[in-house]
Amino acid sequence: MTGTTPADNGAGRGDLPGVVARPPLIYGAGLALGFALEAVWPLSWPAAVSRQVAIALGLALIAAGGGIFVAAVVRMMRVGTNVPTWRPTTALVTDGVFARSRNPIYVAFAFIHGGIAFAAGNAWMLVLLVPALALIHWGVVLREERYLERKFGAAYLDYKSRVRRWL
C-alpha cells in the first residue's frame, strides 16, 4: 500500500499531533548538551572500545541512519504527506521502511545521534541518548499515535498491529 488518505484531510488547526518539541531539536539538544558537558566535565570513554572501533562503528551508524532517513522522507514525499510534525499528516504511509518500523525517522535520528557519539568519542552524548529517546517516546511518538488513530481510525490500528513501533 502506498498510502491511505483520511476522509477529511483535516487542514484545521486541531489537525496536529501536539508533540512536545520537534524531534530534530530533541536529538540535537542531546548532542549539544553532551558536547558542553564533555567540555566542562569529561567522561572517560570505555577502555574496552578502541578509538578505531568507535570511529568505525560511529560512521556505520551515521551512514545507516542517513540511509533510513532518506528512504523514509522520500517515501513520505512520494505519497504526498508532510514530514514535519508541525504540519498535518495527509496520508498514512505503510510500505517501504514504514513496513519495518512505524517510526523510521526517529530510529534514523537515534542511529545518527549514537554514531556521532561513537565517532566523537563522547560518552556524554551516548548517555544523553537515553533521555532523548524517552522524550521522543513519551512526548512525540505516543502523541503521534493518538493523533493517527483519530485521523485514520481502523487503517492505522491495522497498521499498528502489523508493524513494530521502533525496530
VMD Tcl script that builds the backbone (N, CA, C; Angstrom):
set m [mol new atoms 501]
animate dup $m
set s [atomselect $m all]
$s set {name element resname resid chain x y z} {
  {N N MET 1 A 0.844 -1.169 0.000}
  {CA C MET 1 A 0.000 0.000 0.000}
  {C C MET 1 A 0.890 1.231 0.000}
  {N N THR 2 A 0.631 2.137 -0.898}
  {CA C THR 2 A 1.457 3.335 -0.977}
  {C C THR 2 A 1.067 4.380 0.042}
  {N N GLY 3 A -0.179 4.458 0.394}
  {CA C GLY 3 A -0.613 5.434 1.378}
  {C C GLY 3 A -2.125 5.440 1.472}
  {N N THR 4 A -2.632 5.759 2.621}
  {CA C THR 4 A -4.064 5.845 2.846}
  {C C THR 4 A -4.372 7.276 3.235}
  {N N THR 5 A -5.348 7.879 2.574}
  {CA C THR 5 A -5.725 9.239 2.938}
  {C C THR 5 A -7.005 9.195 3.754}
  {N N PRO 6 A -7.139 10.080 4.726}
  {CA C PRO 6 A -8.356 10.111 5.526}
  {C C PRO 6 A -9.496 10.737 4.743}
  {N N ALA 7 A -10.720 10.500 5.196}
  {CA C ALA 7 A -11.876 11.097 4.544}
  {C C ALA 7 A -11.788 12.616 4.627}
  {N N ASP 8 A -11.323 13.128 5.776}
  {CA C ASP 8 A -11.146 14.566 5.939}
  {C C ASP 8 A -9.660 14.805 6.123}
  {N N ASN 9 A -9.035 15.459 5.148}
  {CA C ASN 9 A -7.598 15.704 5.241}
  {C C ASN 9 A -7.236 16.658 6.364}
  {N N GLY 10 A -8.230 17.221 7.013}
  {CA C GLY 10 A -8.016 17.994 8.228}
  {C C GLY 10 A -7.030 19.119 8.138}
  {N N ALA 11 A -7.323 20.136 7.373}
  {CA C ALA 11 A -6.431 21.270 7.293}
  {C C ALA 11 A -6.639 22.229 8.463}
  {N N GLY 12 A -7.511 21.875 9.393}
  {CA C GLY 12 A -7.809 22.747 10.529}
  {C C GLY 12 A -6.683 22.812 11.532}
  {N N ARG 13 A -6.782 23.763 12.434}
  {CA C ARG 13 A -5.743 23.981 13.440}
  {C C ARG 13 A -5.557 22.789 14.374}
  {N N GLY 14 A -6.632 22.057 14.660}
  {CA C GLY 14 A -6.535 20.930 15.572}
  {C C GLY 14 A -5.946 19.682 14.937}
  {N N ASP 15 A -5.591 19.762 13.680}
  {CA C ASP 15 A -5.086 18.604 12.960}
  {C C ASP 15 A -3.570 18.481 13.081}
  {N N LEU 16 A -3.117 18.375 14.321}
  {CA C LEU 16 A -1.689 18.205 14.597}
  {C C LEU 16 A -1.541 17.255 15.786}
  {N N PRO 17 A -0.418 16.548 15.870}
  {CA C PRO 17 A -0.242 15.601 16.970}
  {C C PRO 17 A 0.057 16.250 18.313}
  {N N GLY 18 A 0.460 17.508 18.337}
  {CA C GLY 18 A 0.744 18.173 19.604}
  {C C GLY 18 A 1.971 17.632 20.312}
  {N N VAL 19 A 3.050 17.423 19.571}
  {CA C VAL 19 A 4.278 16.904 20.170}
  {C C VAL 19 A 4.918 17.967 21.057}
  {N N VAL 20 A 5.716 17.543 22.037}
  {CA C VAL 20 A 6.326 18.472 22.990}
  {C C VAL 20 A 7.413 19.337 22.358}
  {N N ALA 21 A 8.072 18.836 21.345}
  {CA C ALA 21 A 9.121 19.568 20.636}
  {C C ALA 21 A 9.387 18.850 19.316}
  {N N ARG 22 A 9.968 19.561 18.387}
  {CA C ARG 22 A 10.305 18.934 17.113}
  {C C ARG 22 A 11.427 17.912 17.342}
  {N N PRO 23 A 11.268 16.700 16.825}
  {CA C PRO 23 A 12.251 15.634 17.074}
  {C C PRO 23 A 13.704 15.989 16.750}
  {N N PRO 24 A 14.013 16.675 15.640}
  {CA C PRO 24 A 15.424 17.009 15.417}
  {C C PRO 24 A 15.996 17.885 16.534}
  {N N LEU 25 A 15.148 18.723 17.119}
  {CA C LEU 25 A 15.612 19.573 18.215}
  {C C LEU 25 A 15.885 18.764 19.475}
  {N N ILE 26 A 15.100 17.734 19.703}
  {CA C ILE 26 A 15.309 16.878 20.875}
  {C C ILE 26 A 16.650 16.154 20.763}
  {N N TYR 27 A 16.877 15.519 19.613}
  {CA C TYR 27 A 18.154 14.825 19.425}
  {C C TYR 27 A 19.316 15.821 19.396}
  {N N GLY 28 A 19.109 16.957 18.736}
  {CA C GLY 28 A 20.150 17.981 18.672}
  {C C GLY 28 A 20.511 18.526 20.038}
  {N N ALA 29 A 19.511 18.695 20.903}
  {CA C ALA 29 A 19.773 19.173 22.263}
  {C C ALA 29 A 20.625 18.169 23.029}
  {N N GLY 30 A 20.356 16.884 22.832}
  {CA C GLY 30 A 21.169 15.855 23.490}
  {C C GLY 30 A 22.614 15.907 23.036}
  {N N LEU 31 A 22.815 16.124 21.741}
  {CA C LEU 31 A 24.180 16.223 21.214}
  {C C LEU 31 A 24.875 17.483 21.731}
  {N N ALA 32 A 24.168 18.610 21.706}
  {CA C ALA 32 A 24.763 19.866 22.163}
  {C C ALA 32 A 25.098 19.815 23.649}
  {N N LEU 33 A 24.182 19.268 24.444}
  {CA C LEU 33 A 24.432 19.153 25.880}
  {C C LEU 33 A 25.599 18.202 26.142}
  {N N GLY 34 A 25.683 17.130 25.373}
  {CA C GLY 34 A 26.806 16.196 25.516}
  {C C GLY 34 A 28.129 16.865 25.194}
  {N N PHE 35 A 28.138 17.698 24.153}
  {CA C PHE 35 A 29.341 18.439 23.785}
  {C C PHE 35 A 29.741 19.385 24.917}
  {N N ALA 36 A 28.750 20.101 25.466}
  {CA C ALA 36 A 29.027 21.050 26.541}
  {C C ALA 36 A 29.508 20.339 27.809}
  {N N LEU 37 A 28.847 19.258 28.174}
  {CA C LEU 37 A 29.256 18.518 29.369}
  {C C LEU 37 A 30.669 17.960 29.223}
  {N N GLU 38 A 30.985 17.467 28.034}
  {CA C GLU 38 A 32.328 16.923 27.793}
  {C C GLU 38 A 33.384 18.010 27.964}
  {N N ALA 39 A 33.043 19.240 27.609}
  {CA C ALA 39 A 33.997 20.351 27.718}
  {C C ALA 39 A 34.266 20.729 29.171}
  {N N VAL 40 A 33.232 20.627 30.029}
  {CA C VAL 40 A 33.415 21.052 31.425}
  {C C VAL 40 A 33.625 19.893 32.399}
  {N N TRP 41 A 33.137 18.721 32.048}
  {CA C TRP 41 A 33.255 17.560 32.938}
  {C C TRP 41 A 33.445 16.318 32.082}
  {N N PRO 42 A 34.653 16.106 31.587}
  {CA C PRO 42 A 34.897 14.970 30.679}
  {C C PRO 42 A 34.541 13.627 31.323}
  {N N LEU 43 A 33.899 12.805 30.539}
  {CA C LEU 43 A 33.522 11.460 30.961}
  {C C LEU 43 A 34.351 10.497 30.129}
  {N N SER 44 A 35.130 9.641 30.795}
  {CA C SER 44 A 36.031 8.788 30.022}
  {C C SER 44 A 35.285 7.745 29.208}
  {N N TRP 45 A 35.802 7.534 28.033}
  {CA C TRP 45 A 35.275 6.547 27.100}
  {C C TRP 45 A 35.697 5.173 27.595}
  {N N PRO 46 A 34.848 4.154 27.488}
  {CA C PRO 46 A 35.224 2.802 27.956}
  {C C PRO 46 A 36.512 2.309 27.296}
  {N N ALA 47 A 37.460 1.885 28.114}
  {CA C ALA 47 A 38.752 1.426 27.600}
  {C C ALA 47 A 38.618 0.189 26.721}
  {N N ALA 48 A 37.546 -0.568 26.910}
  {CA C ALA 48 A 37.349 -1.794 26.133}
  {C C ALA 48 A 37.046 -1.505 24.664}
  {N N VAL 49 A 36.690 -0.254 24.356}
  {CA C VAL 49 A 36.361 0.114 22.975}
  {C C VAL 49 A 37.507 0.957 22.423}
  {N N SER 50 A 38.240 0.382 21.470}
  {CA C SER 50 A 39.356 1.124 20.894}
  {C C SER 50 A 38.836 2.311 20.088}
  {N N ARG 51 A 39.647 3.318 19.956}
  {CA C ARG 51 A 39.275 4.534 19.225}
  {C C ARG 51 A 38.907 4.213 17.779}
  {N N GLN 52 A 39.669 3.326 17.139}
  {CA C GLN 52 A 39.406 2.969 15.739}
  {C C GLN 52 A 38.064 2.255 15.598}
  {N N VAL 53 A 37.774 1.361 16.532}
  {CA C VAL 53 A 36.495 0.637 16.504}
  {C C VAL 53 A 35.345 1.616 16.737}
  {N N ALA 54 A 35.509 2.529 17.683}
  {CA C ALA 54 A 34.463 3.512 17.978}
  {C C ALA 54 A 34.185 4.390 16.760}
  {N N ILE 55 A 35.223 4.832 16.086}
  {CA C ILE 55 A 35.042 5.672 14.897}
  {C C ILE 55 A 34.352 4.881 13.792}
  {N N ALA 56 A 34.802 3.654 13.560}
  {CA C ALA 56 A 34.182 2.829 12.513}
  {C C ALA 56 A 32.716 2.560 12.826}
  {N N LEU 57 A 32.417 2.218 14.078}
  {CA C LEU 57 A 31.034 1.977 14.473}
  {C C LEU 57 A 30.212 3.253 14.325}
  {N N GLY 58 A 30.785 4.380 14.745}
  {CA C GLY 58 A 30.093 5.656 14.629}
  {C C GLY 58 A 29.754 5.996 13.189}
  {N N LEU 59 A 30.707 5.835 12.298}
  {CA C LEU 59 A 30.466 6.138 10.883}
  {C C LEU 59 A 29.431 5.192 10.280}
  {N N ALA 60 A 29.472 3.926 10.702}
  {CA C ALA 60 A 28.481 2.959 10.200}
  {C C ALA 60 A 27.077 3.330 10.675}
  {N N LEU 61 A 26.949 3.740 11.938}
  {CA C LEU 61 A 25.643 4.149 12.466}
  {C C LEU 61 A 25.135 5.407 11.765}
  {N N ILE 62 A 26.018 6.363 11.530}
  {CA C ILE 62 A 25.627 7.588 10.833}
  {C C ILE 62 A 25.161 7.259 9.418}
  {N N ALA 63 A 25.894 6.394 8.730}
  {CA C ALA 63 A 25.508 6.009 7.366}
  {C C ALA 63 A 24.169 5.275 7.353}
  {N N ALA 64 A 23.993 4.338 8.283}
  {CA C ALA 64 A 22.730 3.600 8.350}
  {C C ALA 64 A 21.576 4.546 8.664}
  {N N GLY 65 A 21.774 5.418 9.637}
  {CA C GLY 65 A 20.743 6.382 9.985}
  {C C GLY 65 A 20.412 7.306 8.826}
  {N N GLY 66 A 21.434 7.761 8.133}
  {CA C GLY 66 A 21.210 8.626 6.975}
  {C C GLY 66 A 20.426 7.924 5.881}
  {N N GLY 67 A 20.753 6.664 5.637}
  {CA C GLY 67 A 20.024 5.892 4.628}
  {C C GLY 67 A 18.567 5.683 4.996}
  {N N ILE 68 A 18.317 5.345 6.252}
  {CA C ILE 68 A 16.940 5.149 6.720}
  {C C ILE 68 A 16.170 6.462 6.614}
  {N N PHE 69 A 16.801 7.550 7.035}
  {CA C PHE 69 A 16.155 8.863 6.985}
  {C C PHE 69 A 15.759 9.232 5.554}
  {N N VAL 70 A 16.686 9.113 4.641}
  {CA C VAL 70 A 16.405 9.466 3.234}
  {C C VAL 70 A 15.287 8.583 2.685}
  {N N ALA 71 A 15.354 7.287 2.948}
  {CA C ALA 71 A 14.313 6.376 2.451}
  {C C ALA 71 A 12.944 6.753 2.999}
  {N N ALA 72 A 12.870 7.114 4.271}
  {CA C ALA 72 A 11.586 7.476 4.885}
  {C C ALA 72 A 11.053 8.790 4.316}
  {N N VAL 73 A 11.898 9.783 4.199}
  {CA C VAL 73 A 11.458 11.087 3.687}
  {C C VAL 73 A 11.024 10.972 2.234}
  {N N VAL 74 A 11.793 10.249 1.428}
  {CA C VAL 74 A 11.419 10.068 0.022}
  {C C VAL 74 A 10.072 9.363 -0.079}
  {N N ARG 75 A 9.866 8.344 0.743}
  {CA C ARG 75 A 8.595 7.613 0.719}
  {C C ARG 75 A 7.434 8.530 1.095}
  {N N MET 76 A 7.609 9.332 2.128}
  {CA C MET 76 A 6.558 10.247 2.558}
  {C C MET 76 A 6.258 11.291 1.476}
  {N N MET 77 A 7.296 11.785 0.842}
  {CA C MET 77 A 7.103 12.785 -0.211}
  {C C MET 77 A 6.378 12.181 -1.414}
  {N N ARG 78 A 6.718 10.953 -1.768}
  {CA C ARG 78 A 6.056 10.297 -2.912}
  {C C ARG 78 A 4.570 10.073 -2.657}
  {N N VAL 79 A 4.224 9.816 -1.407}
  {CA C VAL 79 A 2.827 9.606 -1.055}
  {C C VAL 79 A 2.111 10.950 -0.917}
  {N N GLY 80 A 2.869 12.004 -0.722}
  {CA C GLY 80 A 2.289 13.335 -0.644}
  {C C GLY 80 A 1.900 13.786 0.742}
  {N N THR 81 A 2.540 13.226 1.754}
  {CA C THR 81 A 2.240 13.670 3.121}
  {C C THR 81 A 3.373 14.547 3.642}
  {N N ASN 82 A 3.074 15.313 4.655}
  {CA C ASN 82 A 4.068 16.196 5.260}
  {C C ASN 82 A 5.026 15.416 6.139}
  {N N VAL 83 A 6.269 15.836 6.156}
  {CA C VAL 83 A 7.270 15.213 7.016}
  {C C VAL 83 A 7.333 15.904 8.378}
  {N N PRO 84 A 7.378 17.224 8.453}
  {CA C PRO 84 A 7.497 17.886 9.765}
  {C C PRO 84 A 6.286 17.633 10.662}
  {N N THR 85 A 6.541 17.495 11.958}
  {CA C THR 85 A 5.471 17.232 12.929}
  {C C THR 85 A 4.571 18.441 13.140}
  {N N TRP 86 A 4.981 19.615 12.707}
  {CA C TRP 86 A 4.161 20.808 12.881}
  {C C TRP 86 A 3.215 21.042 11.708}
  {N N ARG 87 A 3.161 20.067 10.790}
  {CA C ARG 87 A 2.210 20.118 9.687}
  {C C ARG 87 A 1.308 18.887 9.755}
  {N N PRO 88 A 0.067 18.996 9.292}
  {CA C PRO 88 A -0.847 17.846 9.342}
  {C C PRO 88 A -0.366 16.676 8.477}
  {N N THR 89 A -0.631 15.480 8.953}
  {CA C THR 89 A -0.385 14.281 8.158}
  {C C THR 89 A -1.547 14.133 7.188}
  {N N THR 90 A -1.234 13.924 5.919}
  {CA C THR 90 A -2.298 13.825 4.915}
  {C C THR 90 A -2.459 12.419 4.356}
  {N N ALA 91 A -1.517 11.535 4.664}
  {CA C ALA 91 A -1.616 10.152 4.196}
  {C C ALA 91 A -0.868 9.245 5.162}
  {N N LEU 92 A -1.348 8.036 5.300}
  {CA C LEU 92 A -0.720 7.031 6.141}
  {C C LEU 92 A 0.216 6.210 5.265}
  {N N VAL 93 A 1.503 6.245 5.568}
  {CA C VAL 93 A 2.498 5.516 4.780}
  {C C VAL 93 A 2.783 4.196 5.492}
  {N N THR 94 A 2.611 3.098 4.765}
  {CA C THR 94 A 2.759 1.779 5.397}
  {C C THR 94 A 3.718 0.856 4.654}
  {N N ASP 95 A 4.349 1.353 3.614}
  {CA C ASP 95 A 5.268 0.492 2.862}
  {C C ASP 95 A 6.681 1.066 2.913}
  {N N GLY 96 A 7.599 0.422 2.199}
  {CA C GLY 96 A 8.996 0.840 2.257}
  {C C GLY 96 A 9.535 0.630 3.663}
  {N N VAL 97 A 10.309 1.592 4.174}
  {CA C VAL 97 A 10.867 1.453 5.520}
  {C C VAL 97 A 9.772 1.483 6.584}
  {N N PHE 98 A 8.606 2.011 6.225}
  {CA C PHE 98 A 7.481 2.044 7.165}
  {C C PHE 98 A 6.837 0.671 7.341}
  {N N ALA 99 A 7.203 -0.293 6.530}
  {CA C ALA 99 A 6.725 -1.662 6.709}
  {C C ALA 99 A 7.542 -2.388 7.787}
  {N N ARG 100 A 8.675 -1.810 8.177}
  {CA C ARG 100 A 9.547 -2.406 9.199}
  {C C ARG 100 A 9.480 -1.678 10.533}
  {N N SER 101 A 9.180 -0.386 10.491}
  {CA C SER 101 A 9.116 0.436 11.693}
  {C C SER 101 A 8.076 1.518 11.484}
  {N N ARG 102 A 7.268 1.771 12.515}
  {CA C ARG 102 A 6.289 2.852 12.408}
  {C C ARG 102 A 6.969 4.210 12.568}
  {N N ASN 103 A 8.207 4.218 13.048}
  {CA C ASN 103 A 8.932 5.462 13.297}
  {C C ASN 103 A 10.353 5.432 12.732}
  {N N PRO 104 A 10.505 5.161 11.439}
  {CA C PRO 104 A 11.859 5.028 10.909}
  {C C PRO 104 A 12.688 6.307 10.993}
  {N N ILE 105 A 12.056 7.469 10.945}
  {CA C ILE 105 A 12.831 8.709 11.028}
  {C C ILE 105 A 13.425 8.860 12.429}
  {N N TYR 106 A 12.679 8.488 13.461}
  {CA C TYR 106 A 13.206 8.603 14.824}
  {C C TYR 106 A 14.270 7.545 15.082}
  {N N VAL 107 A 14.117 6.379 14.468}
  {CA C VAL 107 A 15.173 5.364 14.531}
  {C C VAL 107 A 16.429 5.903 13.853}
  {N N ALA 108 A 16.250 6.533 12.702}
  {CA C ALA 108 A 17.382 7.104 11.971}
  {C C ALA 108 A 18.089 8.159 12.819}
  {N N PHE 109 A 17.314 9.054 13.438}
  {CA C PHE 109 A 17.911 10.080 14.291}
  {C C PHE 109 A 18.681 9.453 15.457}
  {N N ALA 110 A 18.146 8.389 16.032}
  {CA C ALA 110 A 18.829 7.716 17.140}
  {C C ALA 110 A 20.149 7.096 16.665}
  {N N PHE 111 A 20.127 6.462 15.484}
  {CA C PHE 111 A 21.363 5.905 14.925}
  {C C PHE 111 A 22.391 7.013 14.696}
  {N N ILE 112 A 21.950 8.120 14.125}
  {CA C ILE 112 A 22.864 9.232 13.844}
  {C C ILE 112 A 23.408 9.811 15.142}
  {N N HIS 113 A 22.549 10.007 16.122}
  {CA C HIS 113 A 22.973 10.520 17.429}
  {C C HIS 113 A 24.032 9.584 18.040}
  {N N GLY 114 A 23.728 8.291 18.075}
  {CA C GLY 114 A 24.685 7.324 18.612}
  {C C GLY 114 A 25.968 7.283 17.801}
  {N N GLY 115 A 25.838 7.390 16.495}
  {CA C GLY 115 A 27.012 7.392 15.628}
  {C C GLY 115 A 27.917 8.574 15.880}
  {N N ILE 116 A 27.322 9.742 16.056}
  {CA C ILE 116 A 28.123 10.932 16.353}
  {C C ILE 116 A 28.828 10.752 17.689}
  {N N ALA 117 A 28.132 10.197 18.672}
  {CA C ALA 117 A 28.736 9.957 19.986}
  {C C ALA 117 A 29.943 9.031 19.870}
  {N N PHE 118 A 29.784 7.937 19.148}
  {CA C PHE 118 A 30.901 6.995 18.987}
  {C C PHE 118 A 32.043 7.632 18.202}
  {N N ALA 119 A 31.727 8.269 17.083}
  {CA C ALA 119 A 32.776 8.856 16.243}
  {C C ALA 119 A 33.536 9.957 16.973}
  {N N ALA 120 A 32.830 10.715 17.815}
  {CA C ALA 120 A 33.473 11.790 18.569}
  {C C ALA 120 A 34.136 11.293 19.851}
  {N N GLY 121 A 33.851 10.045 20.226}
  {CA C GLY 121 A 34.384 9.521 21.483}
  {C C GLY 121 A 33.806 10.269 22.677}
  {N N ASN 122 A 32.536 10.669 22.560}
  {CA C ASN 122 A 31.894 11.477 23.589}
  {C C ASN 122 A 30.867 10.621 24.335}
  {N N ALA 123 A 31.251 10.155 25.502}
  {CA C ALA 123 A 30.376 9.278 26.294}
  {C C ALA 123 A 29.133 10.019 26.770}
  {N N TRP 124 A 29.242 11.339 27.027}
  {CA C TRP 124 A 28.073 12.105 27.447}
  {C C TRP 124 A 26.976 12.052 26.390}
  {N N MET 125 A 27.360 12.183 25.142}
  {CA C MET 125 A 26.364 12.129 24.069}
  {C C MET 125 A 25.649 10.790 24.065}
  {N N LEU 126 A 26.399 9.735 24.310}
  {CA C LEU 126 A 25.801 8.405 24.340}
  {C C LEU 126 A 24.862 8.276 25.538}
  {N N VAL 127 A 25.268 8.765 26.696}
  {CA C VAL 127 A 24.421 8.730 27.888}
  {C C VAL 127 A 23.141 9.533 27.645}
  {N N LEU 128 A 23.263 10.694 27.014}
  {CA C LEU 128 A 22.119 11.573 26.795}
  {C C LEU 128 A 21.175 11.082 25.702}
  {N N LEU 129 A 21.578 10.060 24.970}
  {CA C LEU 129 A 20.666 9.452 24.001}
  {C C LEU 129 A 19.485 8.806 24.733}
  {N N VAL 130 A 19.716 8.299 25.941}
  {CA C VAL 130 A 18.646 7.641 26.707}
  {C C VAL 130 A 17.516 8.619 27.047}
  {N N PRO 131 A 17.788 9.774 27.671}
  {CA C PRO 131 A 16.679 10.699 27.919}
  {C C PRO 131 A 16.086 11.271 26.629}
  {N N ALA 132 A 16.889 11.418 25.593}
  {CA C ALA 132 A 16.345 11.888 24.313}
  {C C ALA 132 A 15.331 10.879 23.785}
  {N N LEU 133 A 15.657 9.600 23.855}
  {CA C LEU 133 A 14.726 8.558 23.399}
  {C C LEU 133 A 13.473 8.517 24.276}
  {N N ALA 134 A 13.631 8.729 25.570}
  {CA C ALA 134 A 12.462 8.754 26.461}
  {C C ALA 134 A 11.547 9.915 26.094}
  {N N LEU 135 A 12.121 11.074 25.843}
  {CA C LEU 135 A 11.319 12.233 25.455}
  {C C LEU 135 A 10.658 12.014 24.097}
  {N N ILE 136 A 11.378 11.405 23.166}
  {CA C ILE 136 A 10.793 11.084 21.862}
  {C C ILE 136 A 9.621 10.123 22.054}
  {N N HIS 137 A 9.804 9.118 22.880}
  {CA C HIS 137 A 8.745 8.121 23.090}
  {C C HIS 137 A 7.495 8.751 23.702}
  {N N TRP 138 A 7.669 9.383 24.873}
  {CA C TRP 138 A 6.503 9.884 25.601}
  {C C TRP 138 A 6.007 11.239 25.102}
  {N N GLY 139 A 6.890 12.068 24.590}
  {CA C GLY 139 A 6.478 13.398 24.181}
  {C C GLY 139 A 6.162 13.547 22.702}
  {N N VAL 140 A 6.565 12.553 21.912}
  {CA C VAL 140 A 6.337 12.643 20.468}
  {C C VAL 140 A 5.564 11.424 19.962}
  {N N VAL 141 A 6.150 10.248 20.067}
  {CA C VAL 141 A 5.572 9.043 19.463}
  {C C VAL 141 A 4.173 8.730 19.993}
  {N N LEU 142 A 4.013 8.704 21.305}
  {CA C LEU 142 A 2.688 8.364 21.845}
  {C C LEU 142 A 1.643 9.401 21.451}
  {N N ARG 143 A 2.022 10.655 21.376}
  {CA C ARG 143 A 1.098 11.709 20.930}
  {C C ARG 143 A 0.756 11.538 19.451}
  {N N GLU 144 A 1.773 11.211 18.657}
  {CA C GLU 144 A 1.521 10.979 17.229}
  {C C GLU 144 A 0.600 9.781 17.027}
  {N N GLU 145 A 0.803 8.735 17.822}
  {CA C GLU 145 A -0.046 7.555 17.675}
  {C C GLU 145 A -1.502 7.874 17.971}
  {N N ARG 146 A -1.768 8.635 19.036}
  {CA C ARG 146 A -3.153 9.028 19.333}
  {C C ARG 146 A -3.737 9.861 18.185}
  {N N TYR 147 A -2.938 10.765 17.659}
  {CA C TYR 147 A -3.351 11.610 16.536}
  {C C TYR 147 A -3.680 10.755 15.301}
  {N N LEU 148 A -2.809 9.817 14.977}
  {CA C LEU 148 A -3.024 8.978 13.793}
  {C C LEU 148 A -4.218 8.042 13.976}
  {N N GLU 149 A -4.452 7.587 15.194}
  {CA C GLU 149 A -5.642 6.768 15.461}
  {C C GLU 149 A -6.912 7.584 15.226}
  {N N ARG 150 A -6.927 8.824 15.703}
  {CA C ARG 150 A -8.091 9.686 15.471}
  {C C ARG 150 A -8.276 9.972 13.982}
  {N N LYS 151 A -7.182 10.211 13.306}
  {CA C LYS 151 A -7.248 10.646 11.910}
  {C C LYS 151 A -7.535 9.505 10.940}
  {N N PHE 152 A -6.917 8.357 11.135}
  {CA C PHE 152 A -7.019 7.260 10.173}
  {C C PHE 152 A -7.814 6.065 10.676}
  {N N GLY 153 A -8.185 6.061 11.945}
  {CA C GLY 153 A -9.043 5.026 12.500}
  {C C GLY 153 A -8.535 3.612 12.297}
  {N N ALA 154 A -9.393 2.778 11.730}
  {CA C ALA 154 A -9.108 1.348 11.562}
  {C C ALA 154 A -7.860 1.092 10.718}
  {N N ALA 155 A -7.621 1.924 9.724}
  {CA C ALA 155 A -6.438 1.726 8.872}
  {C C ALA 155 A -5.160 1.843 9.704}
  {N N TYR 156 A -5.108 2.817 10.607}
  {CA C TYR 156 A -3.929 2.965 11.449}
  {C C TYR 156 A -3.846 1.847 12.483}
  {N N LEU 157 A -4.962 1.470 13.061}
  {CA C LEU 157 A -4.956 0.388 14.046}
  {C C LEU 157 A -4.481 -0.919 13.420}
  {N N ASP 158 A -4.890 -1.181 12.181}
  {CA C ASP 158 A -4.420 -2.369 11.470}
  {C C ASP 158 A -2.908 -2.293 11.248}
  {N N TYR 159 A -2.449 -1.159 10.777}
  {CA C TYR 159 A -1.011 -0.946 10.556}
  {C C TYR 159 A -0.244 -1.124 11.867}
  {N N LYS 160 A -0.761 -0.542 12.931}
  {CA C LYS 160 A -0.145 -0.610 14.243}
  {C C LYS 160 A -0.035 -2.066 14.738}
  {N N SER 161 A -1.016 -2.875 14.399}
  {CA C SER 161 A -0.996 -4.278 14.833}
  {C C SER 161 A 0.009 -5.118 14.042}
  {N N ARG 162 A 0.408 -4.645 12.868}
  {CA C ARG 162 A 1.303 -5.401 11.992}
  {C C ARG 162 A 2.772 -4.975 12.067}
  {N N VAL 163 A 3.031 -3.715 12.433}
  {CA C VAL 163 A 4.381 -3.180 12.344}
  {C C VAL 163 A 4.834 -2.680 13.720}
  {N N ARG 164 A 6.063 -3.002 14.054}
  {CA C ARG 164 A 6.611 -2.588 15.340}
  {C C ARG 164 A 6.774 -1.066 15.411}
  {N N ARG 165 A 6.765 -0.573 16.622}
  {CA C ARG 165 A 6.918 0.863 16.836}
  {C C ARG 165 A 8.331 1.316 16.462}
  {N N TRP 166 A 9.338 0.601 16.901}
  {CA C TRP 166 A 10.725 1.016 16.672}
  {C C TRP 166 A 11.426 0.108 15.671}
  {N N LEU 167 A 11.920 -1.010 16.096}
  {CA C LEU 167 A 12.656 -1.915 15.187}
  {C C LEU 167 A 12.018 -3.284 15.157}
}
mol reanalyze $m
mol bondsrecalc $m
mol representation Tube
mol addrep $m
